[in-house]
């Protein structure tokens, strides 16, 4: 008794130790290497330790593409085995794998987390053991290879309910069709779309989201799918609700069977759909007239209004380029570029448009700039600034003199 008390005290007071131990055994067992599409393969993972496990193993989820993985009720159970003459204890977990398509499947190694009591110290040890690769193949029986959609089950049945008005339908009357399918021996995810699409304009269809249920009984899956569509009469004609027919493969009898639901036809007593065009003749004529008027207006603007505007703009530009103000602006631009040869050319053009003689101050400023090429950089910059100011003063003087000369004499003879 004292020994077990010491063991539990050691377990609760000691922290877990991460380690890889050869004293842990993880086994995988697959019920078969080949399965039928939609039918389960049983994969059993067994974890064994030489002592005990103070907490359950952490099994992987085993998710993989195109395979439905289910854990049945009571999937995990305690086990014990004789290993090298000793009794090892452990836990076994059973998975059910449902391949959804034919082909080869390979599940890469996944870790299993295990915490157990070390045989020597009885302290908890945590390890991770990788599963061996799981490989299997899914096939379709020869008799079922032509099925589309592919339904392989122990049982499959269809049923339907019809609610609403009776034929003939009036405009606004509604008929609700509910189609249900039940399947056993596999997942309800294998049940395809049940209700055919409606054709014609006699009614408008309003579809509810399908309801899918799945159940499991002693490891055997079953389920159902329900689709509800309401048809509301709107135009005169015929409402066709086609029959529903699905072929499926019975895994018990190993033969193809057919599940069928009868169709229904309703006549709709209502005005026929309007055959009027989208636009009346008068609207078409009016729209055509508007388009023609817009095109004529664009032509008139392009032909008669745009050319005079362009000529006027060109004339104004020429007047501006021949003006004294434009020539003065070119002088200031040449001074700003610190190019003395450009300044002299610009001054010559400006002088032709602004009568008068170049002032002595402006000539002095030009001479100072010329001499500044042999001086320091800051002195040259000061010379250009002085030239710009002097030119503006000389321009103001000449413009003022020109304006005064244009005035009429105060005492004409």
C-alpha positions as CSV (number, residue, x, y, z in Angstrom):
1,X,0.0,0.0,0.0
2,X,2.8,2.4,0.9
3,X,4.4,1.7,-2.5
4,X,1.4,3.0,-4.4
5,X,1.1,6.0,-2.2
6,X,4.7,6.9,-3.0
7,X,4.1,6.3,-6.7
8,X,1.1,8.8,-6.8
9,X,3.0,11.4,-4.7
10,X,5.9,11.2,-7.2
11,X,3.5,11.5,-10.2
12,X,1.8,14.7,-8.9
13,X,4.9,16.4,-7.5
14,X,7.2,15.7,-10.5
15,X,6.9,17.8,-13.7
16,X,6.6,16.1,-17.2
17,X,9.8,15.4,-19.0
18,X,10.0,15.6,-22.8
19,X,11.9,12.6,-24.2
20,X,11.9,10.0,-26.9
21,X,11.7,6.5,-25.3
22,X,12.0,3.1,-26.9
23,X,9.8,1.9,-24.0
24,X,6.7,3.2,-25.8
25,X,5.0,1.1,-28.5
26,X,2.6,2.6,-31.2
27,X,1.0,0.2,-33.6
28,X,-1.3,0.9,-36.6
29,X,-3.6,-1.7,-38.1
30,X,-5.7,-1.2,-41.2
31,X,-8.7,-3.5,-41.8
32,X,-7.8,-3.9,-45.5
33,X,-5.5,-2.4,-48.1
34,X,-8.3,-1.9,-50.7
35,X,-11.7,-0.4,-50.0
36,X,-14.8,0.4,-52.0
37,X,-15.6,4.1,-52.6
38,X,-18.0,5.2,-49.9
39,X,-17.4,2.2,-47.7
40,X,-15.4,2.4,-44.5
41,X,-11.9,1.1,-43.8
42,X,-11.2,0.7,-40.1
43,X,-7.8,2.1,-38.9
44,X,-6.9,1.1,-35.4
45,X,-4.1,2.9,-33.5
46,X,-2.8,1.2,-30.3
47,X,-0.5,2.9,-27.8
48,X,1.2,0.6,-25.2
49,X,3.5,1.4,-22.3
50,X,5.2,-0.9,-19.7
51,X,3.5,1.0,-16.8
52,X,0.5,3.2,-17.1
53,X,-0.5,6.6,-18.6
54,X,-1.7,9.3,-16.2
55,X,-3.4,11.1,-19.1
56,X,-5.0,9.9,-22.3
57,X,-2.8,9.9,-25.5
58,X,-3.1,12.8,-27.9
59,X,-4.2,11.1,-31.1
60,X,-4.0,12.9,-34.5
61,X,-7.0,14.0,-36.5
62,X,-5.9,12.0,-39.6
63,X,-7.6,14.6,-42.0
64,X,-6.7,14.0,-45.7
65,X,-8.2,15.2,-49.0
66,X,-11.2,13.2,-50.5
67,X,-11.5,11.0,-47.4
68,X,-14.2,11.3,-44.7
69,X,-12.8,10.5,-41.3
70,X,-15.2,9.5,-38.6
71,X,-14.8,8.5,-35.0
72,X,-17.6,6.0,-34.0
73,X,-19.1,6.1,-30.5
74,X,-16.7,4.5,-28.0
75,X,-13.9,4.8,-30.4
76,X,-11.2,4.6,-27.7
77,X,-10.9,1.7,-25.3
78,X,-8.3,0.4,-22.8
79,X,-6.1,-2.6,-23.8
80,X,-3.3,-4.7,-22.5
81,X,-0.9,-7.0,-24.2
82,X,2.0,-9.3,-23.3
83,X,5.3,-7.8,-24.4
84,X,8.5,-9.8,-23.7
85,X,6.8,-11.7,-21.0
86,X,5.4,-8.6,-19.3
87,X,2.0,-7.1,-19.3
88,X,1.8,-3.7,-21.0
89,X,-1.2,-1.4,-20.7
90,X,-2.5,1.2,-23.2
91,X,-5.3,2.7,-25.2
92,X,-6.6,1.8,-28.6
93,X,-8.6,4.1,-30.9
94,X,-10.5,3.1,-34.0
95,X,-11.1,5.4,-37.0
96,X,-13.4,4.8,-39.9
97,X,-12.1,6.2,-43.3
98,X,-14.5,6.7,-46.1
99,X,-12.8,7.3,-49.5
100,X,-14.9,9.6,-51.7
101,X,-13.2,8.9,-55.0
102,X,-11.3,6.0,-56.5
103,X,-7.5,6.0,-56.4
104,X,-4.5,5.6,-54.1
105,X,-4.3,7.4,-50.8
106,X,-1.3,8.0,-48.6
107,X,-1.4,9.5,-45.1
108,X,2.0,11.0,-44.1
109,X,3.4,10.2,-40.6
110,X,1.6,12.1,-37.9
111,X,2.7,12.4,-34.2
112,X,1.0,10.8,-31.2
113,X,1.6,12.5,-27.9
114,X,2.0,10.1,-25.0
115,X,2.6,10.7,-21.3
116,X,3.5,7.6,-19.1
117,X,5.2,6.7,-15.9
118,X,8.9,5.8,-16.4
119,X,9.6,2.3,-15.2
120,X,12.7,3.2,-13.2
121,X,11.6,6.4,-11.4
122,X,7.8,6.3,-12.0
123,X,8.0,10.1,-12.9
124,X,5.8,11.2,-15.8
125,X,7.6,11.2,-19.2
126,X,6.1,12.8,-22.3
127,X,7.1,11.6,-25.7
128,X,5.9,12.0,-29.3
129,X,5.9,8.9,-31.5
130,X,5.3,9.2,-35.3
131,X,2.8,6.9,-36.9
132,X,3.9,4.7,-39.8
133,X,2.7,5.9,-43.2
134,X,-0.8,4.7,-43.9
135,X,-1.4,3.7,-47.5
136,X,-4.6,2.2,-49.1
137,X,-6.5,2.1,-52.4
138,X,-10.2,2.8,-53.2
139,X,-11.9,1.1,-56.1
140,X,-15.3,1.1,-57.7
141,X,-17.0,-2.3,-58.5
142,X,-17.3,-3.1,-62.2
143,X,-21.1,-2.9,-62.1
144,X,-21.0,0.6,-60.6
145,X,-18.4,2.2,-62.9
146,X,-21.0,3.8,-65.2
147,X,-22.9,5.5,-62.4
148,X,-22.9,9.3,-62.3
149,X,-23.3,10.4,-59.6
150,X,-21.5,7.6,-57.8
151,X,-23.7,6.3,-55.0
152,X,-22.6,3.0,-53.2
153,X,-24.5,2.2,-50.1
154,X,-26.3,-0.6,-48.2
155,X,-29.6,1.2,-48.7
156,X,-30.9,4.2,-50.6
157,X,-34.5,5.5,-51.0
158,X,-36.3,8.6,-52.2
159,X,-39.6,10.2,-51.1
160,X,-41.4,13.4,-51.8
161,X,-44.3,15.6,-50.5
162,X,-46.4,18.0,-52.5
163,X,-48.3,20.9,-50.8
164,X,-50.3,23.8,-52.2
165,X,-53.0,24.5,-54.8
166,X,-54.2,22.0,-57.3
167,X,-54.2,22.3,-61.1
168,X,-55.1,24.6,-62.7
169,X,-53.1,27.3,-60.8
170,X,-54.1,30.9,-60.7
171,X,-51.6,33.7,-60.9
172,X,-49.9,33.9,-57.5
173,X,-50.8,30.3,-56.4
174,X,-47.9,28.3,-54.9
175,X,-46.9,24.7,-55.0
176,X,-44.2,23.3,-52.6
177,X,-42.3,20.2,-53.5
178,X,-40.1,18.5,-50.8
179,X,-37.8,15.8,-52.0
180,X,-36.0,13.6,-49.4
181,X,-33.3,10.9,-49.7
182,X,-32.2,8.4,-47.1
183,X,-28.9,6.5,-47.2
184,X,-27.4,3.8,-45.0
185,X,-24.0,2.3,-44.9
186,X,-22.2,5.4,-45.8
187,X,-22.1,9.2,-45.3
188,X,-25.0,11.5,-46.3
189,X,-22.4,13.6,-48.1
190,X,-22.6,11.1,-51.0
191,X,-26.2,12.1,-51.7
192,X,-26.2,14.4,-54.8
193,X,-28.5,17.3,-55.7
194,X,-32.0,15.9,-55.9
195,X,-34.4,18.5,-57.5
196,X,-34.1,19.1,-61.2
197,X,-34.0,22.7,-62.4
198,X,-37.3,24.1,-63.6
199,X,-37.8,25.1,-67.2
200,X,-40.3,27.6,-68.7
201,X,-41.7,30.9,-67.5
202,X,-45.0,29.7,-66.1
203,X,-43.7,29.9,-62.5
204,X,-40.8,31.2,-60.5
205,X,-38.9,28.8,-58.2
206,X,-37.8,29.7,-54.7
207,X,-35.3,27.2,-53.2
208,X,-34.5,26.7,-49.6
209,X,-31.1,25.6,-48.4
210,X,-30.8,21.8,-48.3
211,X,-30.9,20.1,-44.9
212,X,-28.3,17.3,-44.5
213,X,-28.3,15.0,-41.4
214,X,-25.9,12.2,-40.5
215,X,-26.1,9.5,-37.9
216,X,-24.0,6.6,-36.6
217,X,-25.2,3.4,-35.1
218,X,-22.6,0.9,-33.9
219,X,-20.0,2.2,-36.3
220,X,-22.4,2.2,-39.3
221,X,-23.1,5.6,-40.9
222,X,-26.4,6.7,-42.3
223,X,-28.0,10.0,-43.2
224,X,-30.5,12.0,-45.2
225,X,-30.8,15.0,-47.4
226,X,-33.9,17.2,-47.9
227,X,-34.6,19.8,-50.5
228,X,-37.6,22.1,-50.6
229,X,-38.6,24.3,-53.6
230,X,-41.7,26.5,-53.8
231,X,-43.1,27.3,-57.3
232,X,-45.2,30.5,-57.6
233,X,-47.4,30.7,-60.7
234,X,-46.9,33.9,-62.7
235,X,-47.8,33.4,-66.4
236,X,-50.1,31.2,-68.3
237,X,-48.8,27.9,-69.6
238,X,-47.6,24.6,-68.1
239,X,-45.5,24.0,-64.9
240,X,-43.5,20.8,-65.3
241,X,-42.0,19.2,-62.2
242,X,-39.8,16.4,-63.7
243,X,-39.5,13.0,-62.2
244,X,-36.4,12.3,-60.1
245,X,-34.5,9.1,-60.9
246,X,-31.1,8.0,-59.4
247,X,-29.2,4.9,-60.0
248,X,-27.2,3.5,-57.1
249,X,-25.1,0.4,-56.3
250,X,-26.3,-1.9,-53.5
251,X,-23.2,-3.2,-51.7
252,X,-25.3,-6.0,-50.1
253,X,-26.7,-7.4,-53.4
254,X,-23.7,-6.1,-55.5
255,X,-26.1,-4.8,-58.1
256,X,-27.3,-1.5,-59.5
257,X,-30.8,-0.4,-58.5
258,X,-32.9,2.6,-59.4
259,X,-34.8,5.0,-57.0
260,X,-37.5,7.0,-58.8
261,X,-40.0,9.7,-57.9
262,X,-42.9,10.5,-60.2
263,X,-43.2,14.0,-61.8
264,X,-46.1,16.4,-61.8
265,X,-47.7,18.7,-64.4
266,X,-49.7,21.8,-63.5
267,X,-51.5,24.1,-65.9
268,X,-51.4,27.8,-65.1
269,X,-54.5,29.9,-65.8
270,X,-53.0,33.4,-66.1
271,X,-52.2,35.9,-68.8
272,X,-49.3,34.9,-71.0
273,X,-45.9,36.6,-70.6
274,X,-45.7,40.0,-72.3
275,X,-44.4,39.9,-75.9
276,X,-43.9,43.6,-76.2
277,X,-40.4,44.7,-77.1
278,X,-38.3,46.4,-74.6
279,X,-38.9,49.8,-76.4
280,X,-42.0,50.9,-78.3
281,X,-41.9,52.2,-81.8
282,X,-42.4,55.8,-80.6
283,X,-39.5,55.3,-78.0
284,X,-37.2,54.0,-80.7
285,X,-38.0,56.9,-83.0
286,X,-37.5,59.4,-80.2
287,X,-34.1,57.8,-79.2
288,X,-33.0,57.8,-82.8
289,X,-33.9,61.5,-83.1
290,X,-31.9,62.3,-80.0
291,X,-28.8,60.4,-81.2
292,X,-29.0,62.1,-84.7
293,X,-29.4,65.6,-83.0
294,X,-26.3,65.0,-80.8
295,X,-24.3,63.8,-83.8
296,X,-25.3,66.9,-85.8
297,X,-24.4,69.2,-82.9
298,X,-21.0,67.6,-82.6
299,X,-20.4,68.0,-86.3
300,X,-21.5,71.7,-86.3
301,X,-19.2,72.4,-83.3
302,X,-16.2,70.7,-84.9
303,X,-16.8,72.2,-88.3
304,X,-17.8,75.8,-87.5
305,X,-17.0,76.7,-83.9
306,X,-13.6,75.0,-83.3
307,X,-11.7,76.5,-86.3
308,X,-12.4,80.2,-85.4
309,X,-11.4,79.5,-81.8
310,X,-8.1,77.9,-82.9
311,X,-7.4,80.9,-85.3
312,X,-8.2,83.4,-82.5
313,X,-5.8,81.5,-80.1
314,X,-3.0,81.5,-82.7
315,X,-3.5,85.2,-83.3
316,X,-3.4,86.0,-79.6
317,X,-0.2,84.0,-79.2
318,X,1.5,85.8,-82.1
319,X,0.5,89.2,-80.6
320,X,1.9,88.1,-77.3
321,X,5.2,86.8,-78.8
322,X,5.6,90.1,-80.6
323,X,5.0,92.3,-77.5
324,X,7.5,94.2,-75.4
325,X,6.4,92.3,-72.3
326,X,7.2,88.9,-73.9
327,X,10.7,90.3,-75.0
328,X,11.3,91.6,-71.5
329,X,10.4,88.2,-70.0
330,X,13.0,86.6,-72.3
331,X,15.6,89.0,-71.1
332,X,14.9,88.1,-67.4
333,X,14.9,84.4,-68.3
334,X,18.3,84.8,-70.0
335,X,19.6,86.6,-66.9
336,X,18.3,83.8,-64.7
337,X,20.2,81.2,-66.8
338,X,23.4,83.2,-66.2
339,X,24.2,83.0,-69.9
340,X,25.6,86.4,-71.0
341,X,25.4,85.7,-74.7
342,X,21.7,84.9,-74.4
343,X,21.3,88.1,-72.4
344,X,22.8,90.3,-75.2
345,X,20.6,88.6,-77.9
346,X,17.5,89.0,-75.8
347,X,18.3,92.7,-75.1
348,X,18.6,93.3,-78.8
349,X,15.1,91.9,-79.5
350,X,13.7,93.8,-76.5
351,X,15.2,97.1,-77.6
352,X,13.6,96.8,-81.0
353,X,10.2,96.7,-79.2
354,X,10.9,99.3,-76.5
355,X,12.3,102.6,-78.0
356,X,15.1,104.4,-76.3
357,X,18.7,104.1,-75.4
358,X,20.2,101.6,-73.0
359,X,21.0,103.4,-69.8
360,X,24.5,103.7,-68.4
361,X,23.6,101.8,-65.3
362,X,22.5,98.8,-67.4
363,X,25.7,99.0,-69.4
364,X,27.7,99.1,-66.2
365,X,25.8,96.1,-64.8
366,X,26.5,94.2,-68.0
367,X,30.2,95.1,-67.8
368,X,30.2,94.0,-64.1
369,X,28.8,90.6,-65.0
370,X,31.4,90.2,-67.8
371,X,34.2,91.0,-65.3
372,X,32.7,88.6,-62.7
373,X,33.9,85.6,-64.7
374,X,37.3,86.2,-63.3
375,X,36.1,86.6,-59.7
376,X,34.8,84.5,-56.9
377,X,31.5,82.6,-57.3
378,X,29.5,84.7,-54.8
379,X,30.7,87.9,-56.5
380,X,29.4,86.6,-59.9
381,X,26.0,85.8,-58.2
382,X,25.8,89.3,-56.9
383,X,26.5,90.7,-60.4
384,X,23.6,88.7,-61.9
385,X,21.2,89.9,-59.3
386,X,22.3,93.5,-59.8
387,X,21.9,93.1,-63.6
388,X,18.3,91.8,-63.1
389,X,17.4,94.8,-60.9
390,X,19.1,97.3,-63.2
391,X,17.3,95.9,-66.3
392,X,13.9,96.3,-64.6
393,X,14.8,99.9,-63.7
394,X,15.9,100.7,-67.2
395,X,12.8,99.1,-68.7
396,X,10.5,101.2,-66.4
397,X,12.4,104.4,-67.5
398,X,12.0,103.6,-71.2
399,X,8.4,102.6,-70.9
400,X,7.6,105.8,-69.0
401,X,9.4,107.9,-71.6
402,X,7.5,106.2,-74.4
403,X,4.1,106.8,-72.6
404,X,4.9,110.5,-72.1
405,X,5.8,111.0,-75.8
406,X,2.5,109.5,-76.8
407,X,0.5,112.2,-75.0
408,X,-1.0,115.2,-76.9
409,X,0.7,118.6,-76.3
410,X,-1.0,120.7,-73.7
411,X,-1.1,123.9,-76.0
412,X,-1.6,122.7,-79.5
413,X,-1.0,125.4,-82.2
